[in-house]
Amino acid sequence: MTEPTSILPCASAATWGPAIDEAVHALSRGALVVVPTDTVYGLAADAFNPAAVAALLSAKGRGRQMPPPVLVPDARTLDGLATSVSDDVRALVAGFWPGGLTIICRAHSSLAWDFGDTGGTVAIRMPDHPAALALLARTGPLAVSSANVTGQPAALSAEAAFAQLGGSVAVYLDSGRAPGGVASTIVDATGDALRLVRSGAISLEQLQSVVSIDDPGEASAS
């Protein structure tokens, strides 16, 4: 059953309190929320509520073979979610968080969540957007994927997200046009060497100025 949908302004910290409150309450009920980020708008669910994560995948038209990433409020959260974090990963975090870099790590086996067929991994990012960070500070880690139906363009505004996702989302946080407009870059840190999975907001050249990263070929943001 879907809930009544609200589109709430959250462009200013001086006035976004009620909008953030409503988003927090919706997430705590297992409902979905669209949140602005520094890259594109994201579709968010309580990371520790398997039914909510399943609803997120359903809204996007995805199966369990495409698990969502996790957004975190602070770089220190990394060690609470991931195990065997290498010095290279810490260097990437220091250089590009908050920002448009998602890092795939080995997840702690004790975490009580179900993102789908993850193979024991988790993709983690700290966004560089004040409204997103204000929400995450209240909720802790959230399962967040781009706010679009799979195969359609990523939403750059709350209105564009609503046009695709409609009533499957309880709250849309509207902060105007997403400043980045390009999905995050994804790096896989679960193997012996770091590997570029998807090019995006941060270029391979920027990453390689900090650490060595394998590029298996041109990767496209989706």
CYANA upper distance limits for C-alpha pairs under 8 A (distance plus 0.5 A):
  2 THR  CA    167 GLY  CA      6.83
  2 THR  CA    168 SER  CA      6.30
  2 THR  CA    169 VAL  CA      8.05
  2 THR  CA    170 ALA  CA      7.96
  3 GLU  CA     31 ALA  CA      8.42
  3 GLU  CA    167 GLY  CA      7.58
  3 GLU  CA    168 SER  CA      8.14
  3 GLU  CA    169 VAL  CA      8.07
  3 GLU  CA    170 ALA  CA      6.12
  4 PRO  CA    167 GLY  CA      7.56
  4 PRO  CA    170 ALA  CA      6.63
  5 THR  CA    166 GLY  CA      8.41
  5 THR  CA    167 GLY  CA      6.38
  5 THR  CA    169 VAL  CA      6.91
  5 THR  CA    170 ALA  CA      5.02
  5 THR  CA    171 VAL  CA      6.16
  5 THR  CA    172 TYR  CA      8.11
  6 SER  CA    170 ALA  CA      6.76
  6 SER  CA    171 VAL  CA      5.33
  6 SER  CA    172 TYR  CA      6.59
  7 ILE  CA    158 ALA  CA      8.17
  7 ILE  CA    171 VAL  CA      6.43
  7 ILE  CA    172 TYR  CA      5.07
  7 ILE  CA    173 LEU  CA      6.59
  7 ILE  CA    174 ASP  CA      7.11
  8 LEU  CA     19 ALA  CA      6.17
  8 LEU  CA    171 VAL  CA      7.77
  8 LEU  CA    172 TYR  CA      6.59
  8 LEU  CA    173 LEU  CA      5.66
  8 LEU  CA    174 ASP  CA      6.22
  9 PRO  CA     16 TRP  CA      7.20
  9 PRO  CA     19 ALA  CA      7.24
  9 PRO  CA    173 LEU  CA      6.47
  9 PRO  CA    174 ASP  CA      5.19
  9 PRO  CA    175 SER  CA      6.64
 10 CYS  CA     15 THR  CA      7.51
 10 CYS  CA     16 TRP  CA      5.01
 10 CYS  CA     19 ALA  CA      6.88
 10 CYS  CA     20 ILE  CA      8.10
 10 CYS  CA    131 ALA  CA      7.21
 10 CYS  CA    173 LEU  CA      6.44
 10 CYS  CA    174 ASP  CA      6.03
 10 CYS  CA    175 SER  CA      5.60
 11 ALA  CA     15 THR  CA      8.43
 11 ALA  CA     16 TRP  CA      7.38
 11 ALA  CA    131 ALA  CA      7.90
 11 ALA  CA    174 ASP  CA      7.35
 11 ALA  CA    175 SER  CA      4.74
 11 ALA  CA    176 GLY  CA      7.36
 12 SER  CA     16 TRP  CA      6.34
 12 SER  CA    175 SER  CA      8.48
 13 ALA  CA     17 GLY  CA      7.72
 13 ALA  CA    130 PRO  CA      8.45
 13 ALA  CA    131 ALA  CA      7.96
 16 TRP  CA     20 ILE  CA      6.63
 17 GLY  CA     21 ASP  CA      6.59
 18 PRO  CA     22 GLU  CA      6.70
 19 ALA  CA     23 ALA  CA      6.75
 19 ALA  CA    173 LEU  CA      7.41
 20 ILE  CA     24 VAL  CA      6.61
 20 ILE  CA    134 ALA  CA      8.11
 20 ILE  CA    135 LEU  CA      6.57
 20 ILE  CA    173 LEU  CA      8.37
 21 ASP  CA     25 HIS  CA      6.76
 22 GLU  CA     26 ALA  CA      6.62
 22 GLU  CA    171 VAL  CA      7.92
 23 ALA  CA     27 LEU  CA      6.68
 23 ALA  CA     33 VAL  CA      6.84
 23 ALA  CA    135 LEU  CA      8.23
 23 ALA  CA    171 VAL  CA      6.49
 23 ALA  CA    173 LEU  CA      8.23
 24 VAL  CA     28 SER  CA      6.68
 24 VAL  CA    135 LEU  CA      7.57
 24 VAL  CA    138 ARG  CA      7.60
 24 VAL  CA    139 THR  CA      7.11
 25 HIS  CA     29 ARG  CA      6.91
 26 ALA  CA     30 GLY  CA      7.10
 26 ALA  CA     31 ALA  CA      5.68
 26 ALA  CA     32 LEU  CA      7.42
 26 ALA  CA     33 VAL  CA      7.73
 26 ALA  CA    170 ALA  CA      7.19
 26 ALA  CA    171 VAL  CA      7.68
 27 LEU  CA     31 ALA  CA      5.59
 27 LEU  CA     32 LEU  CA      6.66
 27 LEU  CA     33 VAL  CA      7.36
 27 LEU  CA     45 ALA  CA      6.62
 27 LEU  CA     46 ASP  CA      6.25
 28 SER  CA     46 ASP  CA      7.47
 30 GLY  CA     45 ALA  CA      7.48
 30 GLY  CA     46 ASP  CA      7.00
 30 GLY  CA     49 ASN  CA      7.23
 30 GLY  CA     51 ALA  CA      7.70
 30 GLY  CA     52 ALA  CA      5.50
 31 ALA  CA     45 ALA  CA      7.30
 31 ALA  CA     52 ALA  CA      6.84
 31 ALA  CA    169 VAL  CA      7.46
 31 ALA  CA    170 ALA  CA      6.60
 32 LEU  CA     43 LEU  CA      7.39
 32 LEU  CA     44 ALA  CA      6.21
 32 LEU  CA     45 ALA  CA      5.72
 32 LEU  CA     52 ALA  CA      7.59
 32 LEU  CA     55 ALA  CA      8.19
 32 LEU  CA     56 LEU  CA      7.35
 32 LEU  CA    168 SER  CA      7.79
 32 LEU  CA    169 VAL  CA      5.38
 32 LEU  CA    170 ALA  CA      6.18
 32 LEU  CA    171 VAL  CA      7.49
 33 VAL  CA     43 LEU  CA      6.40
 33 VAL  CA     44 ALA  CA      5.62
 33 VAL  CA     45 ALA  CA      7.18
 33 VAL  CA    169 VAL  CA      6.17
 33 VAL  CA    170 ALA  CA      6.41
 33 VAL  CA    171 VAL  CA      5.35
 33 VAL  CA    172 TYR  CA      6.31
 33 VAL  CA    173 LEU  CA      8.02
 34 VAL  CA     41 TYR  CA      7.25
 34 VAL  CA     42 GLY  CA      6.03
 34 VAL  CA     43 LEU  CA      5.06
 34 VAL  CA     44 ALA  CA      6.43
 34 VAL  CA    147 ALA  CA      7.14
 34 VAL  CA    158 ALA  CA      7.85
 34 VAL  CA    161 ALA  CA      8.04
 34 VAL  CA    169 VAL  CA      7.51
 34 VAL  CA    171 VAL  CA      6.83
 34 VAL  CA    172 TYR  CA      5.16
 34 VAL  CA    173 LEU  CA      6.44
 35 VAL  CA     41 TYR  CA      6.25
 35 VAL  CA     42 GLY  CA      5.73
 35 VAL  CA     43 LEU  CA      6.94
 35 VAL  CA     44 ALA  CA      7.41
 35 VAL  CA    131 ALA  CA      8.37
 35 VAL  CA    132 ALA  CA      6.85
 35 VAL  CA    172 TYR  CA      7.00
 35 VAL  CA    173 LEU  CA      5.73
 35 VAL  CA    174 ASP  CA      7.94
 36 PRO  CA     40 VAL  CA      7.24
 36 PRO  CA     41 TYR  CA      5.01
 36 PRO  CA     42 GLY  CA      6.69
 36 PRO  CA    129 HIS  CA      7.87
 36 PRO  CA    131 ALA  CA      7.48
 36 PRO  CA    132 ALA  CA      6.66
 36 PRO  CA    157 SER  CA      8.22
 36 PRO  CA    158 ALA  CA      8.21
 36 PRO  CA    173 LEU  CA      7.17
 36 PRO  CA    174 ASP  CA      7.42
 36 PRO  CA    175 SER  CA      6.78
 36 PRO  CA    178 ALA  CA      7.02
 37 THR  CA     41 TYR  CA      6.06
 37 THR  CA     42 GLY  CA      7.24
 37 THR  CA    127 PRO  CA      6.67
 37 THR  CA    128 ASP  CA      7.37
 37 THR  CA    129 HIS  CA      5.73
 37 THR  CA    131 ALA  CA      8.20
 37 THR  CA    132 ALA  CA      6.40
 37 THR  CA    178 ALA  CA      7.05
 38 ASP  CA     99 GLY  CA      7.57
 38 ASP  CA    100 GLY  CA      7.65
 38 ASP  CA    127 PRO  CA      6.70
 38 ASP  CA    128 ASP  CA      5.87
 38 ASP  CA    129 HIS  CA      5.61
 38 ASP  CA    178 ALA  CA      6.64
 38 ASP  CA    179 PRO  CA      6.21
 38 ASP  CA    180 GLY  CA      5.92
 38 ASP  CA    181 GLY  CA      8.39
 39 THR  CA    100 GLY  CA      6.88
 39 THR  CA    178 ALA  CA      6.75
 39 THR  CA    179 PRO  CA      7.04
 39 THR  CA    180 GLY  CA      4.82
 39 THR  CA    181 GLY  CA      5.79
 39 THR  CA    182 VAL  CA      5.81
 39 THR  CA    183 ALA  CA      5.81
 39 THR  CA    184 SER  CA      6.85
 39 THR  CA    201 ALA  CA      7.60
 40 VAL  CA    146 SER  CA      7.16
 40 VAL  CA    147 ALA  CA      8.21
 40 VAL  CA    154 ALA  CA      7.01
 40 VAL  CA    155 ALA  CA      6.63
 40 VAL  CA    156 LEU  CA      5.73
 40 VAL  CA    157 SER  CA      8.35
 40 VAL  CA    178 ALA  CA      5.95
 40 VAL  CA    179 PRO  CA      8.26
 40 VAL  CA    180 GLY  CA      7.14
 40 VAL  CA    181 GLY  CA      5.95
 40 VAL  CA    182 VAL  CA      6.80
 40 VAL  CA    183 ALA  CA      6.51
 41 TYR  CA    146 SER  CA      6.50
 41 TYR  CA    147 ALA  CA      5.95
 41 TYR  CA    154 ALA  CA      7.82
 41 TYR  CA    155 ALA  CA      6.08
 41 TYR  CA    156 LEU  CA      6.22
 41 TYR  CA    157 SER  CA      6.98
 41 TYR  CA    158 ALA  CA      7.66
 41 TYR  CA    161 ALA  CA      7.84
 41 TYR  CA    178 ALA  CA      7.08
 42 GLY  CA    144 VAL  CA      6.26
 42 GLY  CA    145 SER  CA      5.87
 42 GLY  CA    146 SER  CA      4.83
 42 GLY  CA    147 ALA  CA      4.99
 42 GLY  CA    155 ALA  CA      8.49
 43 LEU  CA     56 LEU  CA      7.60
 43 LEU  CA    144 VAL  CA      5.76
 43 LEU  CA    145 SER  CA      5.79
 43 LEU  CA    146 SER  CA      6.24
 43 LEU  CA    147 ALA  CA      5.08
 43 LEU  CA    148 ASN  CA      8.30
 44 ALA  CA     56 LEU  CA      7.75
 44 ALA  CA    142 LEU  CA      6.70
 44 ALA  CA    143 ALA  CA      6.06
 44 ALA  CA    144 VAL  CA      4.83
 44 ALA  CA    145 SER  CA      7.27
 45 ALA  CA     49 ASN  CA      8.27
 45 ALA  CA     52 ALA  CA      6.15
 45 ALA  CA     53 VAL  CA      6.30
 45 ALA  CA     56 LEU  CA      7.07
 45 ALA  CA    142 LEU  CA      6.33
 45 ALA  CA    143 ALA  CA      5.72
 45 ALA  CA    144 VAL  CA      7.00
 46 ASP  CA     52 ALA  CA      6.77
 46 ASP  CA     53 VAL  CA      7.43
 46 ASP  CA    139 THR  CA      8.47
 46 ASP  CA    141 PRO  CA      8.14
 46 ASP  CA    142 LEU  CA      5.79
 46 ASP  CA    143 ALA  CA      6.69
 47 ALA  CA     52 ALA  CA      8.30
 47 ALA  CA     53 VAL  CA      7.14
 47 ALA  CA     70 VAL  CA      7.89
 47 ALA  CA    113 TRP  CA      7.02
 47 ALA  CA    115 PHE  CA      8.38
 47 ALA  CA    141 PRO  CA      6.86
 47 ALA  CA    142 LEU  CA      5.29
 47 ALA  CA    143 ALA  CA      5.21
 48 PHE  CA    112 ALA  CA      6.73
 48 PHE  CA    113 TRP  CA      5.27
 48 PHE  CA    114 ASP  CA      7.95
 49 ASN  CA     53 VAL  CA      6.88
 49 ASN  CA    113 TRP  CA      7.22
 49 ASN  CA    114 ASP  CA      8.32
 50 PRO  CA     54 ALA  CA      6.59
 50 PRO  CA    113 TRP  CA      6.74
 50 PRO  CA    114 ASP  CA      5.87
 50 PRO  CA    115 PHE  CA      7.62
 51 ALA  CA     55 ALA  CA      6.67
 52 ALA  CA     56 LEU  CA      6.78
 53 VAL  CA     57 LEU  CA      6.90
 53 VAL  CA    114 ASP  CA      8.04
 53 VAL  CA    115 PHE  CA      6.93
 53 VAL  CA    143 ALA  CA      7.41
 54 ALA  CA     58 SER  CA      6.64
 54 ALA  CA    115 PHE  CA      8.22
 55 ALA  CA     59 ALA  CA      6.53
 56 LEU  CA     60 LYS  CA      6.92
 57 LEU  CA     61 GLY  CA      6.58
 57 LEU  CA     62 ARG  CA      5.39
 57 LEU  CA     63 GLY  CA      6.75
 57 LEU  CA     64 ARG  CA      7.92
 57 LEU  CA     67 PRO  CA      8.24
 57 LEU  CA     68 PRO  CA      8.28
 58 SER  CA     62 ARG  CA      6.35
 58 SER  CA     63 GLY  CA      7.74
 59 ALA  CA    149 VAL  CA      7.55
 59 ALA  CA    165 LEU  CA      7.16
 59 ALA  CA    168 SER  CA      6.84
 60 LYS  CA    147 ALA  CA      8.27
 60 LYS  CA    148 ASN  CA      6.71
 60 LYS  CA    149 VAL  CA      4.80
 60 LYS  CA    150 THR  CA      5.95
 60 LYS  CA    165 LEU  CA      8.17
 61 GLY  CA    149 VAL  CA      6.62
 61 GLY  CA    150 THR  CA      6.44
 62 ARG  CA     66 MET  CA      6.93
 62 ARG  CA    150 THR  CA      7.25
 63 GLY  CA     67 PRO  CA      8.34
 63 GLY  CA    116 GLY  CA      8.40
 64 ARG  CA    115 PHE  CA      7.68
 64 ARG  CA    116 GLY  CA      4.75
 64 ARG  CA    117 ASP  CA      6.03
 65 GLN  CA    116 GLY  CA      6.73
 65 GLN  CA    117 ASP  CA      5.58
 65 GLN  CA    118 THR  CA      7.99
 66 MET  CA    116 GLY  CA      7.64
 66 MET  CA    117 ASP  CA      7.66
 67 PRO  CA    115 PHE  CA      5.71
 67 PRO  CA    116 GLY  CA      5.77
 67 PRO  CA    117 ASP  CA      7.01
 67 PRO  CA    118 THR  CA      6.82
 68 PRO  CA    115 PHE  CA      7.07
 68 PRO  CA    123 ALA  CA      8.09
 68 PRO  CA    143 ALA  CA      6.46
 68 PRO  CA    144 VAL  CA      6.54
 68 PRO  CA    145 SER  CA      5.93
 69 PRO  CA    102 THR  CA      8.39
 69 PRO  CA    122 VAL  CA      7.15
 69 PRO  CA    123 ALA  CA      5.14
 69 PRO  CA    124 ILE  CA      6.31
 69 PRO  CA    125 ARG  CA      8.06
 69 PRO  CA    143 ALA  CA      6.28
 69 PRO  CA    144 VAL  CA      6.21
 69 PRO  CA    145 SER  CA      6.71
 70 VAL  CA    122 VAL  CA      7.80
 70 VAL  CA    123 ALA  CA      6.51
 70 VAL  CA    124 ILE  CA      5.36
 70 VAL  CA    125 ARG  CA      6.85
 70 VAL  CA    141 PRO  CA      6.77
 70 VAL  CA    142 LEU  CA      5.93
 70 VAL  CA    143 ALA  CA      5.00
 70 VAL  CA    144 VAL  CA      6.15
 71 LEU  CA    124 ILE  CA      6.39
 71 LEU  CA    125 ARG  CA      5.47
 71 LEU  CA    126 MET  CA      6.03
 71 LEU  CA    127 PRO  CA      7.40
 71 LEU  CA    136 LEU  CA      8.20
 71 LEU  CA    141 PRO  CA      6.10
 71 LEU  CA    142 LEU  CA      5.88
 71 LEU  CA    143 ALA  CA      6.95
 71 LEU  CA    144 VAL  CA      6.77
 72 VAL  CA     77 THR  CA      7.02
 72 VAL  CA     78 LEU  CA      8.37
 72 VAL  CA    124 ILE  CA      7.62
 72 VAL  CA    125 ARG  CA      6.70
 72 VAL  CA    126 MET  CA      5.54
 72 VAL  CA    127 PRO  CA      8.07
 72 VAL  CA    136 LEU  CA      6.94
 72 VAL  CA    140 GLY  CA      7.04
 72 VAL  CA    141 PRO  CA      5.19
 72 VAL  CA    142 LEU  CA      7.32
 73 PRO  CA     77 THR  CA      7.80
 73 PRO  CA    126 MET  CA      6.61
 73 PRO  CA    127 PRO  CA      8.29
 73 PRO  CA    133 LEU  CA      6.03
 73 PRO  CA    136 LEU  CA      5.56
 73 PRO  CA    137 ALA  CA      6.07
 73 PRO  CA    140 GLY  CA      7.04
 73 PRO  CA    141 PRO  CA      7.39
 74 ASP  CA     78 LEU  CA      8.32
 74 ASP  CA    126 MET  CA      7.00
 75 ALA  CA     93 VAL  CA      7.58
 75 ALA  CA     97 TRP  CA      7.58
 75 ALA  CA     98 PRO  CA      8.31
 75 ALA  CA    126 MET  CA      7.26
 76 ARG  CA     80 GLY  CA      8.15
 77 THR  CA     81 LEU  CA      7.16
 78 LEU  CA     82 ALA  CA      6.33
 78 LEU  CA    124 ILE  CA      8.09
 79 ASP  CA     83 THR  CA      7.10
 79 ASP  CA     85 VAL  CA      7.84
 80 GLY  CA    108 HIS  CA      8.22
 81 LEU  CA    107 ALA  CA      6.24
 81 LEU  CA    108 HIS  CA      6.26
 81 LEU  CA    111 LEU  CA      7.93
 81 LEU  CA    122 VAL  CA      8.38
 82 ALA  CA    105 CYS  CA      6.40
 82 ALA  CA    106 ARG  CA      5.96
 82 ALA  CA    107 ALA  CA      4.92
 82 ALA  CA    108 HIS  CA      5.92
 82 ALA  CA    122 VAL  CA      7.88
 83 THR  CA    105 CYS  CA      7.83
 83 THR  CA    106 ARG  CA      6.11
 83 THR  CA    107 ALA  CA      6.34
 83 THR  CA    108 HIS  CA      6.10
 84 SER  CA    106 ARG  CA      7.65
 85 VAL  CA     89 VAL  CA      6.83
 85 VAL  CA     90 ARG  CA      7.63
 85 VAL  CA    105 CYS  CA      7.92
 86 SER  CA     90 ARG  CA      6.90
 87 ASP  CA     91 ALA  CA      6.64
 88 ASP  CA     92 LEU  CA      6.83
 88 ASP  CA    211 VAL  CA      6.71
 89 VAL  CA     93 VAL  CA      6.69
 89 VAL  CA    103 ILE  CA      8.34
 89 VAL  CA    189 ALA  CA      7.61
 90 ARG  CA     94 ALA  CA      6.57
 91 ALA  CA     95 GLY  CA      6.61
 91 ALA  CA    210 VAL  CA      7.42
 91 ALA  CA    211 VAL  CA      7.87
 92 LEU  CA     96 PHE  CA      6.30
 92 LEU  CA     97 TRP  CA      8.11
 92 LEU  CA    207 LEU  CA      7.84
 92 LEU  CA    210 VAL  CA      7.37
 92 LEU  CA    211 VAL  CA      7.87
 93 VAL  CA     97 TRP  CA      5.54
 93 VAL  CA     98 PRO  CA      8.36
 95 GLY  CA    210 VAL  CA      7.97
 96 PHE  CA    100 GLY  CA      7.72
 96 PHE  CA    101 LEU  CA      6.99
 97 TRP  CA    101 LEU  CA      7.59
 97 TRP  CA    125 ARG  CA      8.05
 97 TRP  CA    126 MET  CA      6.33
 97 TRP  CA    127 PRO  CA      7.73
 97 TRP  CA    128 ASP  CA      7.95
 98 PRO  CA    125 ARG  CA      8.19
 98 PRO  CA    126 MET  CA      5.40
 98 PRO  CA    127 PRO  CA      5.58
 98 PRO  CA    128 ASP  CA      5.18
 99 GLY  CA    125 ARG  CA      8.18
 99 GLY  CA    126 MET  CA      6.84
 99 GLY  CA    127 PRO  CA      5.59
 99 GLY  CA    128 ASP  CA      5.32
100 GLY  CA    125 ARG  CA      8.05
100 GLY  CA    126 MET  CA      8.46
100 GLY  CA    127 PRO  CA      7.14
100 GLY  CA    128 ASP  CA      8.05
100 GLY  CA    183 ALA  CA      7.79
100 GLY  CA    184 SER  CA      4.93
100 GLY  CA    185 THR  CA      6.68
100 GLY  CA    200 GLY  CA      8.20
100 GLY  CA    201 ALA  CA      5.84
100 GLY  CA    202 ILE  CA      6.67
101 LEU  CA    125 ARG  CA      6.66
101 LEU  CA    126 MET  CA      8.36
101 LEU  CA    184 SER  CA      5.77
101 LEU  CA    185 THR  CA      5.44
101 LEU  CA    186 ILE  CA      6.52
101 LEU  CA    187 VAL  CA      8.08
101 LEU  CA    201 ALA  CA      7.82
101 LEU  CA    202 ILE  CA      7.14
102 THR  CA    123 ALA  CA      6.64
102 THR  CA    124 ILE  CA      5.85
102 THR  CA    125 ARG  CA      5.12
102 THR  CA    126 MET  CA      8.40
102 THR  CA    184 SER  CA      6.76
102 THR  CA    185 THR  CA      6.49
102 THR  CA    186 ILE  CA      5.18
102 THR  CA    187 VAL  CA      6.83
103 ILE  CA    123 ALA  CA      5.86
103 ILE  CA    124 ILE  CA      5.83
103 ILE  CA    125 ARG  CA      7.07
103 ILE  CA    186 ILE  CA      6.30
103 ILE  CA    187 VAL  CA      5.47
103 ILE  CA    188 ASP  CA      6.44
103 ILE  CA    189 ALA  CA      7.09
104 ILE  CA    121 THR  CA      7.08
104 ILE  CA    122 VAL  CA      6.01
104 ILE  CA    123 ALA  CA      4.56
104 ILE  CA    124 ILE  CA      6.81
104 ILE  CA    186 ILE  CA      7.84
104 ILE  CA    187 VAL  CA      6.66
104 ILE  CA    188 ASP  CA      5.16
104 ILE  CA    189 ALA  CA      6.03
104 ILE  CA    190 THR  CA      7.10
105 CYS  CA    121 THR  CA      6.00
105 CYS  CA    122 VAL  CA      5.95
105 CYS  CA    123 ALA  CA      6.74
105 CYS  CA    124 ILE  CA      8.08
105 CYS  CA    188 ASP  CA      7.40
105 CYS  CA    189 ALA  CA      5.96
105 CYS  CA    190 THR  CA      5.83
106 ARG  CA    120 GLY  CA      6.57
106 ARG  CA    121 THR  CA      4.88
106 ARG  CA    122 VAL  CA      6.70
106 ARG  CA    190 THR  CA      6.48
107 ALA  CA    111 LEU  CA      8.19
107 ALA  CA    120 GLY  CA      6.22
107 ALA  CA    121 THR  CA      5.38
107 ALA  CA    122 VAL  CA      5.95
108 HIS  CA    120 GLY  CA      8.47
109 SER  CA    120 GLY  CA      7.73
118 THR  CA    122 VAL  CA      7.39
121 THR  CA    190 THR  CA      8.17
127 PRO  CA    132 ALA  CA      7.53
127 PRO  CA    133 LEU  CA      7.55
128 ASP  CA    132 ALA  CA      8.35
128 ASP  CA    133 LEU  CA      7.96
129 HIS  CA    133 LEU  CA      6.64
130 PRO  CA    134 ALA  CA      6.52
131 ALA  CA    135 LEU  CA      6.77
131 ALA  CA    175 SER  CA      8.30
132 ALA  CA    136 LEU  CA      6.65
133 LEU  CA    137 ALA  CA      6.43
134 ALA  CA    138 ARG  CA      7.24
135 LEU  CA    139 THR  CA      6.81
136 LEU  CA    140 GLY  CA      5.56
136 LEU  CA    141 PRO  CA      6.90
136 LEU  CA    142 LEU  CA      7.68
146 SER  CA    154 ALA  CA      6.50
146 SER  CA    155 ALA  CA      7.79
146 SER  CA    183 ALA  CA      8.38
147 ALA  CA    154 ALA  CA      6.65
147 ALA  CA    155 ALA  CA      6.19
147 ALA  CA    161 ALA  CA      6.12
147 ALA  CA    165 LEU  CA      8.09
148 ASN  CA    152 GLN  CA      6.73
148 ASN  CA    153 PRO  CA      7.11
148 ASN  CA    154 ALA  CA      5.79
148 ASN  CA    155 ALA  CA      6.44
148 ASN  CA    161 ALA  CA      6.58
148 ASN  CA    164 GLN  CA      6.47
148 ASN  CA    165 LEU  CA      7.20
149 VAL  CA    153 PRO  CA      8.45
149 VAL  CA    164 GLN  CA      6.74
149 VAL  CA    165 LEU  CA      7.49
151 GLY  CA    222 SER  CA      8.22
153 PRO  CA    222 SER  CA      8.02
154 ALA  CA    161 ALA  CA      8.48
154 ALA  CA    183 ALA  CA      8.33
154 ALA  CA    222 SER  CA      7.85
155 ALA  CA    160 ALA  CA      5.73
155 ALA  CA    161 ALA  CA      5.57
156 LEU  CA    160 ALA  CA      7.08
156 LEU  CA    161 ALA  CA      8.05
156 LEU  CA    177 ARG  CA      6.07
156 LEU  CA    178 ALA  CA      5.53
156 LEU  CA    181 GLY  CA      6.63
157 SER  CA    161 ALA  CA      6.84
157 SER  CA    174 ASP  CA      7.65
157 SER  CA    175 SER  CA      8.21
157 SER  CA    176 GLY  CA      6.46
157 SER  CA    177 ARG  CA      5.36
157 SER  CA    178 ALA  CA      6.66
158 ALA  CA    162 PHE  CA      6.63
158 ALA  CA    172 TYR  CA      6.73
158 ALA  CA    173 LEU  CA      7.26
158 ALA  CA    174 ASP  CA      5.70
158 ALA  CA    175 SER  CA      8.08
158 ALA  CA    176 GLY  CA      7.74
158 ALA  CA    177 ARG  CA      8.40
159 GLU  CA    163 ALA  CA      6.71
160 ALA  CA    164 GLN  CA      7.19
161 ALA  CA    165 LEU  CA      6.46
161 ALA  CA    166 GLY  CA      8.11
162 PHE  CA    166 GLY  CA      5.14
162 PHE  CA    167 GLY  CA      8.34
162 PHE  CA    172 TYR  CA      8.14
165 LEU  CA    169 VAL  CA      7.17
180 GLY  CA    201 ALA  CA      7.79
182 VAL  CA    200 GLY  CA      6.58
182 VAL  CA    201 ALA  CA      6.06
182 VAL  CA    221 ALA  CA      8.04
183 ALA  CA    200 GLY  CA      5.97
183 ALA  CA    201 ALA  CA      6.50
183 ALA  CA    221 ALA  CA      6.58
183 ALA  CA    222 SER  CA      7.58
184 SER  CA    198 ARG  CA      8.50
184 SER  CA    199 SER  CA      7.98
184 SER  CA    200 GLY  CA      5.49
184 SER  CA    201 ALA  CA      5.50
184 SER  CA    202 ILE  CA      7.57
184 SER  CA    221 ALA  CA      8.16
185 THR  CA    196 LEU  CA      8.48
185 THR  CA    197 VAL  CA      8.22
185 THR  CA    198 ARG  CA      5.93
185 THR  CA    199 SER  CA      5.28
185 THR  CA    200 GLY  CA      4.68
185 THR  CA    201 ALA  CA      6.08
185 THR  CA    202 ILE  CA      6.22
185 THR  CA    203 SER  CA      8.03
185 THR  CA    221 ALA  CA      8.09
186 ILE  CA    196 LEU  CA      6.77
186 ILE  CA    197 VAL  CA      5.80
186 ILE  CA    198 ARG  CA      5.44
186 ILE  CA    199 SER  CA      7.15
186 ILE  CA    200 GLY  CA      8.08
187 VAL  CA    194 LEU  CA      7.14
187 VAL  CA    195 ARG  CA      6.08
187 VAL  CA    196 LEU  CA      5.14
187 VAL  CA    197 VAL  CA      5.92
187 VAL  CA    198 ARG  CA      7.62
188 ASP  CA    194 LEU  CA      6.24
188 ASP  CA    195 ARG  CA      5.61
188 ASP  CA    196 LEU  CA      6.83
188 ASP  CA    197 VAL  CA      6.85
189 ALA  CA    193 ALA  CA      7.37
189 ALA  CA    194 LEU  CA      5.41
189 ALA  CA    195 ARG  CA      7.26
190 THR  CA    194 LEU  CA      8.03
193 ALA  CA    213 ILE  CA      7.49
193 ALA  CA    214 ASP  CA      7.58
194 LEU  CA    212 SER  CA      7.59
194 LEU  CA    213 ILE  CA      5.43
194 LEU  CA    214 ASP  CA      6.57
195 ARG  CA    213 ILE  CA      5.88
195 ARG  CA    214 ASP  CA      5.10
195 ARG  CA    215 ASP  CA      6.57
195 ARG  CA    216 PRO  CA      7.82
196 LEU  CA    204 LEU  CA      8.23
196 LEU  CA    213 ILE  CA      7.10
196 LEU  CA    214 ASP  CA      6.60
196 LEU  CA    215 ASP  CA      5.76
196 LEU  CA    216 PRO  CA      7.41
196 LEU  CA    219 ALA  CA      8.23
197 VAL  CA    215 ASP  CA      8.42
197 VAL  CA    216 PRO  CA      8.38
197 VAL  CA    219 ALA  CA      6.93
198 ARG  CA    219 ALA  CA      5.21
198 ARG  CA    220 SER  CA      6.18
198 ARG  CA    221 ALA  CA      6.30
199 SER  CA    203 SER  CA      7.11
199 SER  CA    204 LEU  CA      7.64
199 SER  CA    218 GLU  CA      8.12
199 SER  CA    219 ALA  CA      5.80
199 SER  CA    220 SER  CA      6.18
199 SER  CA    221 ALA  CA      6.35
200 GLY  CA    220 SER  CA      7.83
200 GLY  CA    221 ALA  CA      6.08
202 ILE  CA    206 GLN  CA      7.01
202 ILE  CA    207 LEU  CA      7.73
203 SER  CA    207 LEU  CA      6.97
204 LEU  CA    208 GLN  CA      6.51
204 LEU  CA    213 ILE  CA      8.43
205 GLU  CA    209 SER  CA      6.71
206 GLN  CA    210 VAL  CA      7.68
207 LEU  CA    211 VAL  CA      6.82
207 LEU  CA    212 SER  CA      8.24
207 LEU  CA    213 ILE  CA      7.86
208 GLN  CA    212 SER  CA      5.81
208 GLN  CA    213 ILE  CA      6.61
